[in-house]
Amino acid sequence: MTKVFREMVQHDAAGGVLLIFAALLALIMANSGINMFYSDFLNMSVVLQLGGFEIAKPLLLWINDGLMALFFFLIGLEVKREILEGHLSSKDQIILPGIAAIAGIVAPALVYVFFNTGDEVGLRGWAIPSATDIAFALGLFSLFGKSLPLTLKLFLLSVAIFDDIGAIVIIALFYSADLSGLSLSVAGFGLVGLFILNRLKVRAQAAYIIIGVVVWAAVLKSGVHATLAGFIVAWFIPLNVKTEHGHSMLKQMEHGIQPWVAFFILPVFAFANAGVNLVGIGVEDLFHPVTMGIALGLFVGKQIGIFGVCWLAIKSGITSLPKGTTWLQLYGVCILCGIGFTMSLFIGSLAFEGMDAAYQESVKLGVLLGSLLSAVMGSIVIVKSREQEVPDLRAQQSYS
């Protein structure tokens, strides 16, 4: 198990606890006497102007478009490293989580579509229950699955990473509109500049950061969602170029940004997006097609899709059960994959941007319900599975 991977798991685990606190704080503020303060604070206008270039957005959108771009930048760094030299570099290690992630995207989407057929606006949210929240899922796994084999953590992390890649592709293809040719051209020239820096093995991190910010601003103005810039820029950060301190530039950046994402960016996002007002919510709100589609997509679609395809793949001999694990342990992890929270809320904000506010409220309620059910049931199954004897567990704990 590499040091970078171990640190990533530790940050995500602790960050998951902080995410829960931030979400609860948002719910308390949204359902108390300071609800208007909470809403006005998030809608406060923030303006950035350099000469004739101006970006004016509410604070909420700065969080969703700006801070989340850094989150996707970290995801890009992690994915590149894992593919080039990590546990995703071997075909044997990616088959099971790869097909599981695909099923975990398709099955929840089908559940959502089933509940929203006939509602053209509602169908825009088909991708919302397809995401898995790495921080939340790993956080709960670390709390309740300390005695389980490391191969399960690797499986959970791999599925979540593939899920993130799928979410990025979905955002690029389905949630980008009104494209600006000029802005896309500027972004393209920026990427060319990053490619040249990479090929020349330039060691100055500042050069990559400056051009990366330009690419982000251009993508923000282009109509393509700005968070995609973070993921794309990450792929131009060299893995084998050493900084002045003798460390891999990519690993140094990844190590530096991990705690900021885990302990600041994701909790701030949760605080800004999880504040759903529960006052006056009735049965009709709980059974709204969007709410039901998201909640059951996360809780039912995720576990059936992921566990079902894993069972078929293992039983047919395409791949094998992760070393040292049991079927019940694998099932518990599959349920945890239904914790969509951060990514589901993010995709929901894109799917119904500019639509009736009722859709956004339904998104938040559905994500909270589906993620809560998945967290509770997944934790129960994992705790129960620890009672089963796992052969050679001690040997598996050192597996990497």
DAHUTA-V809699 format. One record per residue. N is the residue number from 1. RES is the residue in one small letter. PSI is psi in whole degrees, -180 to 180 (NA if undefined). OMEGA is omega in whole degrees, 0 to 359 (999 if undefined). NEAR is the number of other C-alpha atoms within 12 Angstrom. Layout:
# DAHUTA-V809699
n=N res=RES psi=PSI omega=OMEGA near=NEAR
n=N res=RES psi=PSI omega=OMEGA near=NEAR
This chain:
# DAHUTA-V809699
n=1 res=m psi=122 omega=185 near=21
n=2 res=t psi=157 omega=179 near=18
n=3 res=k psi=-41 omega=181 near=14
n=4 res=v psi=-44 omega=180 near=26
n=5 res=f psi=-41 omega=181 near=29
n=6 res=r psi=-43 omega=180 near=23
n=7 res=e psi=-37 omega=180 near=23
n=8 res=m psi=-44 omega=179 near=37
n=9 res=v psi=-44 omega=181 near=36
n=10 res=q psi=-43 omega=179 near=29
n=11 res=h psi=-44 omega=181 near=33
n=12 res=d psi=-38 omega=181 near=37
n=13 res=a psi=-50 omega=179 near=34
n=14 res=a psi=-38 omega=179 near=32
n=15 res=g psi=-32 omega=178 near=37
n=16 res=g psi=-40 omega=177 near=38
n=17 res=v psi=-43 omega=179 near=28
n=18 res=l psi=-35 omega=176 near=30
n=19 res=l psi=-45 omega=179 near=39
n=20 res=i psi=-45 omega=180 near=35
n=21 res=f psi=-44 omega=181 near=22
n=22 res=a psi=-40 omega=179 near=30
n=23 res=a psi=-42 omega=178 near=34
n=24 res=l psi=-40 omega=178 near=23
n=25 res=l psi=-42 omega=179 near=26
n=26 res=a psi=-42 omega=179 near=32
n=27 res=l psi=-40 omega=179 near=30
n=28 res=i psi=-47 omega=181 near=22
n=29 res=m psi=-37 omega=181 near=27
n=30 res=a psi=-16 omega=182 near=29
n=31 res=n psi=28 omega=180 near=23
n=32 res=s psi=-174 omega=182 near=19
n=33 res=g psi=-12 omega=179 near=14
n=34 res=i psi=23 omega=180 near=18
n=35 res=n psi=-43 omega=181 near=22
n=36 res=m psi=-38 omega=178 near=17
n=37 res=f psi=-43 omega=179 near=16
n=38 res=y psi=-47 omega=181 near=28
n=39 res=s psi=-45 omega=181 near=27
n=40 res=d psi=-36 omega=180 near=17
n=41 res=f psi=-45 omega=182 near=19
n=42 res=l psi=-26 omega=180 near=28
n=43 res=n psi=5 omega=177 near=20
n=44 res=m psi=131 omega=183 near=19
n=45 res=s psi=132 omega=177 near=16
n=46 res=v psi=126 omega=186 near=19
n=47 res=v psi=132 omega=173 near=15
n=48 res=l psi=123 omega=183 near=16
n=49 res=q psi=128 omega=174 near=12
n=50 res=l psi=101 omega=184 near=10
n=51 res=g psi=-125 omega=180 near=7
n=52 res=g psi=-3 omega=181 near=7
n=53 res=f psi=124 omega=184 near=14
n=54 res=e psi=137 omega=172 near=15
n=55 res=i psi=115 omega=180 near=22
n=56 res=a psi=115 omega=182 near=20
n=57 res=k psi=155 omega=171 near=22
n=58 res=p psi=156 omega=181 near=22
n=59 res=l psi=-38 omega=180 near=27
n=60 res=l psi=-42 omega=181 near=31
n=61 res=l psi=-30 omega=174 near=31
n=62 res=w psi=-38 omega=178 near=30
n=63 res=i psi=-48 omega=185 near=32
n=64 res=n psi=-34 omega=182 near=38
n=65 res=d psi=-30 omega=184 near=36
n=66 res=g psi=-62 omega=182 near=33
n=67 res=l psi=-38 omega=181 near=33
n=68 res=m psi=-21 omega=174 near=39
n=69 res=a psi=-35 omega=176 near=39
n=70 res=l psi=-36 omega=175 near=41
n=71 res=f psi=-46 omega=179 near=43
n=72 res=f psi=-29 omega=174 near=41
n=73 res=f psi=-44 omega=177 near=39
n=74 res=l psi=-43 omega=179 near=42
n=75 res=i psi=-43 omega=179 near=44
n=76 res=g psi=-43 omega=178 near=35
n=77 res=l psi=-44 omega=181 near=39
n=78 res=e psi=-45 omega=181 near=42
n=79 res=v psi=-44 omega=180 near=35
n=80 res=k psi=-46 omega=181 near=32
n=81 res=r psi=-45 omega=182 near=34
n=82 res=e psi=-36 omega=180 near=31
n=83 res=i psi=-39 omega=184 near=22
n=84 res=l psi=-37 omega=184 near=19
n=85 res=e psi=2 omega=183 near=19
n=86 res=g psi=-157 omega=185 near=27
n=87 res=h psi=2 omega=172 near=31
n=88 res=l psi=6 omega=181 near=29
n=89 res=s psi=-11 omega=180 near=17
n=90 res=s psi=133 omega=181 near=15
n=91 res=k psi=-38 omega=181 near=16
n=92 res=d psi=-27 omega=184 near=17
n=93 res=q psi=-13 omega=184 near=28
n=94 res=i psi=-11 omega=183 near=30
n=95 res=i psi=-54 omega=184 near=29
n=96 res=l psi=-53 omega=179 near=40
n=97 res=p psi=-28 omega=180 near=42
n=98 res=g psi=-51 omega=180 near=33
n=99 res=i psi=-29 omega=177 near=32
n=100 res=a psi=-42 omega=180 near=42
n=101 res=a psi=-40 omega=179 near=43
n=102 res=i psi=-47 omega=178 near=35
n=103 res=a psi=-34 omega=180 near=36
n=104 res=g psi=-13 omega=174 near=51
n=105 res=i psi=-44 omega=185 near=44
n=106 res=v psi=-49 omega=185 near=33
n=107 res=a psi=-48 omega=178 near=37
n=108 res=p psi=-36 omega=178 near=43
n=109 res=a psi=-40 omega=178 near=38
n=110 res=l psi=-40 omega=177 near=31
n=111 res=v psi=-45 omega=180 near=37
n=112 res=y psi=-47 omega=181 near=40
n=113 res=v psi=-37 omega=179 near=33
n=114 res=f psi=-41 omega=182 near=23
n=115 res=f psi=-19 omega=187 near=27
n=116 res=n psi=12 omega=176 near=26
n=117 res=t psi=131 omega=180 near=20
n=118 res=g psi=-16 omega=178 near=14
n=119 res=d psi=102 omega=185 near=18
n=120 res=e psi=-40 omega=179 near=16
n=121 res=v psi=-45 omega=181 near=22
n=122 res=g psi=-35 omega=181 near=33
n=123 res=l psi=-17 omega=178 near=28
n=124 res=r psi=-21 omega=183 near=34
n=125 res=g psi=19 omega=185 near=50
n=126 res=w psi=-28 omega=185 near=45
n=127 res=a psi=-8 omega=186 near=48
n=128 res=i psi=-47 omega=182 near=61
n=129 res=p psi=8 omega=184 near=57
n=130 res=s psi=-6 omega=187 near=61
n=131 res=a psi=155 omega=175 near=55
n=132 res=t psi=133 omega=179 near=54
n=133 res=d psi=109 omega=183 near=47
n=134 res=i psi=-48 omega=186 near=47
n=135 res=a psi=-49 omega=180 near=45
n=136 res=f psi=-49 omega=184 near=49
n=137 res=a psi=-47 omega=179 near=50
n=138 res=l psi=-34 omega=178 near=45
n=139 res=g psi=-48 omega=179 near=35
n=140 res=l psi=-40 omega=178 near=44
n=141 res=f psi=-43 omega=182 near=47
n=142 res=s psi=-30 omega=179 near=35
n=143 res=l psi=-39 omega=188 near=26
n=144 res=f psi=-10 omega=184 near=29
n=145 res=g psi=35 omega=185 near=34
n=146 res=k psi=-31 omega=183 near=22
n=147 res=s psi=5 omega=181 near=28
n=148 res=l psi=158 omega=182 near=40
n=149 res=p psi=148 omega=182 near=36
n=150 res=l psi=-25 omega=180 near=33
n=151 res=t psi=-29 omega=178 near=34
n=152 res=l psi=-38 omega=176 near=42
n=153 res=k psi=-42 omega=179 near=47
n=154 res=l psi=-41 omega=179 near=39
n=155 res=f psi=-48 omega=181 near=44
n=156 res=l psi=-46 omega=180 near=47
n=157 res=l psi=-42 omega=181 near=46
n=158 res=s psi=-44 omega=178 near=41
n=159 res=v psi=-44 omega=181 near=45
n=160 res=a psi=-38 omega=178 near=45
n=161 res=i psi=-46 omega=177 near=43
n=162 res=f psi=-36 omega=176 near=40
n=163 res=d psi=-43 omega=180 near=42
n=164 res=d psi=-41 omega=177 near=42
n=165 res=i psi=-44 omega=178 near=32
n=166 res=g psi=-41 omega=179 near=30
n=167 res=a psi=-39 omega=179 near=41
n=168 res=i psi=-43 omega=178 near=36
n=169 res=v psi=-42 omega=180 near=24
n=170 res=i psi=-45 omega=179 near=30
n=171 res=i psi=-44 omega=181 near=37
n=172 res=a psi=-40 omega=186 near=25
n=173 res=l psi=-34 omega=191 near=16
n=174 res=f psi=-15 omega=183 near=22
n=175 res=y psi=36 omega=173 near=31
n=176 res=s psi=138 omega=183 near=26
n=177 res=a psi=167 omega=178 near=20
n=178 res=d psi=58 omega=185 near=15
n=179 res=l psi=139 omega=178 near=19
n=180 res=s psi=117 omega=181 near=18
n=181 res=g psi=-40 omega=181 near=17
n=182 res=l psi=-48 omega=181 near=15
n=183 res=s psi=-40 omega=178 near=25
n=184 res=l psi=-35 omega=178 near=27
n=185 res=s psi=-44 omega=178 near=19
n=186 res=v psi=-44 omega=178 near=25
n=187 res=a psi=-40 omega=179 near=34
n=188 res=g psi=-44 omega=177 near=25
n=189 res=f psi=-37 omega=178 near=20
n=190 res=g psi=-42 omega=179 near=31
n=191 res=l psi=-36 omega=175 near=34
n=192 res=v psi=-42 omega=177 near=21
n=193 res=g psi=-41 omega=178 near=26
n=194 res=l psi=-38 omega=178 near=34
n=195 res=f psi=-42 omega=180 near=25
n=196 res=i psi=-44 omega=178 near=19
n=197 res=l psi=-41 omega=180 near=27
n=198 res=n psi=-47 omega=182 near=28
n=199 res=r psi=-35 omega=180 near=17
n=200 res=l psi=-2 omega=180 near=15
n=201 res=k psi=43 omega=178 near=23
n=202 res=v psi=133 omega=186 near=25
n=203 res=r psi=-7 omega=182 near=27
n=204 res=a psi=110 omega=180 near=25
n=205 res=q psi=-33 omega=182 near=28
n=206 res=a psi=-35 omega=181 near=17
n=207 res=a psi=-43 omega=178 near=22
n=208 res=y psi=-40 omega=183 near=33
n=209 res=i psi=-44 omega=182 near=27
n=210 res=i psi=-49 omega=180 near=19
n=211 res=i psi=-35 omega=178 near=32
n=212 res=g psi=-40 omega=178 near=40
n=213 res=v psi=-40 omega=178 near=30
n=214 res=v psi=-44 omega=178 near=30
n=215 res=v psi=-43 omega=179 near=38
n=216 res=w psi=-47 omega=181 near=40
n=217 res=a psi=-39 omega=180 near=35
n=218 res=a psi=-42 omega=179 near=35
n=219 res=v psi=-38 omega=178 near=41
n=220 res=l psi=-39 omega=181 near=36
n=221 res=k psi=-9 omega=188 near=32
n=222 res=s psi=-22 omega=186 near=26
n=223 res=g psi=-18 omega=171 near=29
n=224 res=v psi=141 omega=185 near=33
n=225 res=h psi=135 omega=190 near=43
n=226 res=a psi=-26 omega=182 near=43
n=227 res=t psi=-26 omega=179 near=47
n=228 res=l psi=-30 omega=179 near=44
n=229 res=a psi=-39 omega=180 near=45
n=230 res=g psi=-44 omega=181 near=40
n=231 res=f psi=-43 omega=183 near=37
n=232 res=i psi=-44 omega=181 near=38
n=233 res=v psi=-36 omega=182 near=42
n=234 res=a psi=-32 omega=183 near=41
n=235 res=w psi=-10 omega=178 near=31
n=236 res=f psi=-2 omega=176 near=38
n=237 res=i psi=121 omega=186 near=47
n=238 res=p psi=140 omega=179 near=35
n=239 res=l psi=-36 omega=188 near=32
n=240 res=n psi=2 omega=176 near=23
n=241 res=v psi=128 omega=181 near=25
n=242 res=k psi=140 omega=175 near=22
n=243 res=t psi=180 omega=180 near=22
n=244 res=e psi=-17 omega=178 near=13
n=245 res=h psi=2 omega=177 near=12
n=246 res=g psi=13 omega=180 near=13
n=247 res=h psi=156 omega=174 near=19
n=248 res=s psi=131 omega=182 near=25
n=249 res=m psi=-44 omega=181 near=33
n=250 res=l psi=-47 omega=182 near=39
n=251 res=k psi=-35 omega=179 near=36
n=252 res=q psi=-43 omega=177 near=28
n=253 res=m psi=-44 omega=181 near=33
n=254 res=e psi=-46 omega=180 near=38
n=255 res=h psi=-38 omega=183 near=28
n=256 res=g psi=-36 omega=186 near=20
n=257 res=i psi=-21 omega=182 near=29
n=258 res=q psi=-52 omega=181 near=36
n=259 res=p psi=-32 omega=178 near=29
n=260 res=w psi=-40 omega=179 near=24
n=261 res=v psi=-47 omega=185 near=35
n=262 res=a psi=-40 omega=189 near=43
n=263 res=f psi=-4 omega=178 near=28
n=264 res=f psi=-59 omega=188 near=27
n=265 res=i psi=-53 omega=182 near=33
n=266 res=l psi=-41 omega=175 near=47
n=267 res=p psi=-39 omega=177 near=37
n=268 res=v psi=-42 omega=177 near=35
n=269 res=f psi=-44 omega=180 near=41
n=270 res=a psi=-43 omega=179 near=46
n=271 res=f psi=-38 omega=183 near=35
n=272 res=a psi=-24 omega=189 near=40
n=273 res=n psi=-11 omega=185 near=45
n=274 res=a psi=0 omega=185 near=48
n=275 res=g psi=77 omega=177 near=38
n=276 res=v psi=133 omega=180 near=38
n=277 res=n psi=114 omega=184 near=30
n=278 res=l psi=-6 omega=181 near=24
n=279 res=v psi=128 omega=177 near=16
n=280 res=g psi=1 omega=178 near=11
n=281 res=i psi=127 omega=181 near=18
n=282 res=g psi=-172 omega=181 near=13
n=283 res=v psi=-38 omega=182 near=12
n=284 res=e psi=-30 omega=177 near=13
n=285 res=d psi=-41 omega=179 near=23
n=286 res=l psi=-32 omega=182 near=27
n=287 res=f psi=16 omega=174 near=21
n=288 res=h psi=139 omega=183 near=27
n=289 res=p psi=-40 omega=180 near=34
n=290 res=v psi=-45 omega=179 near=47
n=291 res=t psi=-48 omega=181 near=40
n=292 res=m psi=-42 omega=181 near=39
n=293 res=g psi=-41 omega=180 near=43
n=294 res=i psi=-50 omega=184 near=57
n=295 res=a psi=-48 omega=181 near=42
n=296 res=l psi=-28 omega=175 near=44
n=297 res=g psi=-44 omega=179 near=51
n=298 res=l psi=-48 omega=188 near=53
n=299 res=f psi=-40 omega=183 near=46
n=300 res=v psi=-51 omega=184 near=38
n=301 res=g psi=-43 omega=181 near=42
n=302 res=k psi=-53 omega=186 near=52
n=303 res=q psi=-38 omega=179 near=44
n=304 res=i psi=-45 omega=181 near=34
n=305 res=g psi=-50 omega=184 near=34
n=306 res=i psi=-51 omega=182 near=44
n=307 res=f psi=-37 omega=181 near=38
n=308 res=g psi=-46 omega=181 near=28
n=309 res=v psi=-32 omega=176 near=32
n=310 res=c psi=-44 omega=180 near=36
n=311 res=w psi=-45 omega=180 near=29
n=312 res=l psi=-44 omega=182 near=21
n=313 res=a psi=-40 omega=181 near=22
n=314 res=i psi=-44 omega=181 near=22
n=315 res=k psi=-30 omega=180 near=16
n=316 res=s psi=-6 omega=178 near=12
n=317 res=g psi=6 omega=179 near=13
n=318 res=i psi=-39 omega=178 near=18
n=319 res=t psi=-171 omega=183 near=24
n=320 res=s psi=163 omega=177 near=25
n=321 res=l psi=136 omega=178 near=30
n=322 res=p psi=138 omega=187 near=33
n=323 res=k psi=133 omega=175 near=30
n=324 res=g psi=7 omega=183 near=27
n=325 res=t psi=164 omega=175 near=34
n=326 res=t psi=168 omega=179 near=29
n=327 res=w psi=-37 omega=181 near=28
n=328 res=l psi=-38 omega=177 near=28
n=329 res=q psi=-44 omega=178 near=41
n=330 res=l psi=-41 omega=179 near=44
n=331 res=y psi=-40 omega=178 near=39
n=332 res=g psi=-42 omega=178 near=42
n=333 res=v psi=-38 omega=178 near=54
n=334 res=c psi=-37 omega=177 near=48
n=335 res=i psi=-42 omega=179 near=44
n=336 res=l psi=-28 omega=179 near=55
n=337 res=c psi=-13 omega=177 near=65
n=338 res=g psi=2 omega=174 near=59
n=339 res=i psi=99 omega=185 near=57
n=340 res=g psi=-36 omega=184 near=52
n=341 res=f psi=-96 omega=190 near=50
n=342 res=t psi=-55 omega=184 near=47
n=343 res=m psi=-36 omega=179 near=48
n=344 res=s psi=-44 omega=177 near=49
n=345 res=l psi=-39 omega=181 near=47
n=346 res=f psi=-48 omega=179 near=48
n=347 res=i psi=-36 omega=177 near=44
n=348 res=g psi=-38 omega=179 near=44
n=349 res=s psi=-30 omega=178 near=38
n=350 res=l psi=-40 omega=185 near=35
n=351 res=a psi=-39 omega=185 near=33
n=352 res=f psi=27 omega=178 near=30
n=353 res=e psi=126 omega=180 near=25
n=354 res=g psi=-1 omega=180 near=13
n=355 res=m psi=178 omega=178 near=18
n=356 res=d psi=136 omega=182 near=15
n=357 res=a psi=-23 omega=180 near=16
n=358 res=a psi=-32 omega=179 near=23
n=359 res=y psi=-42 omega=179 near=32
n=360 res=q psi=-38 omega=178 near=36
n=361 res=e psi=-39 omega=178 near=31
n=362 res=s psi=-37 omega=177 near=40
n=363 res=v psi=-51 omega=182 near=52
n=364 res=k psi=-44 omega=181 near=47
n=365 res=l psi=-44 omega=180 near=39
n=366 res=g psi=-42 omega=180 near=42
n=367 res=v psi=-42 omega=179 near=51
n=368 res=l psi=-44 omega=180 near=41
n=369 res=l psi=-51 omega=182 near=34
n=370 res=g psi=-43 omega=181 near=46
n=371 res=s psi=-40 omega=180 near=48
n=372 res=l psi=-45 omega=178 near=31
n=373 res=l psi=-43 omega=180 near=30
n=374 res=s psi=-40 omega=180 near=41
n=375 res=a psi=-47 omega=182 near=40
n=376 res=v psi=-51 omega=183 near=28
n=377 res=m psi=-40 omega=179 near=28
n=378 res=g psi=-42 omega=179 near=39
n=379 res=s psi=-41 omega=179 near=37
n=380 res=i psi=-46 omega=181 near=26
n=381 res=v psi=-40 omega=180 near=29
n=382 res=i psi=-44 omega=177 near=37
n=383 res=v psi=-43 omega=179 near=26
n=384 res=k psi=-39 omega=184 near=23
n=385 res=s psi=-22 omega=179 near=27
n=386 res=r psi=-18 omega=179 near=26
n=387 res=e psi=-17 omega=179 near=16
n=388 res=q psi=142 omega=179 near=19
n=389 res=e psi=129 omega=178 near=18
n=390 res=v psi=118 omega=181 near=23
n=391 res=p psi=139 omega=174 near=15
n=392 res=d psi=38 omega=182 near=15
n=393 res=l psi=-38 omega=181 near=23
n=394 res=r psi=-40 omega=179 near=16
n=395 res=a psi=-35 omega=183 near=16
n=396 res=q psi=-28 omega=182 near=23
n=397 res=q psi=-22 omega=178 near=23
n=398 res=s psi=6 omega=181 near=17
n=399 res=y psi=139 omega=177 near=20
n=400 res=s psi=NA omega=999 near=22
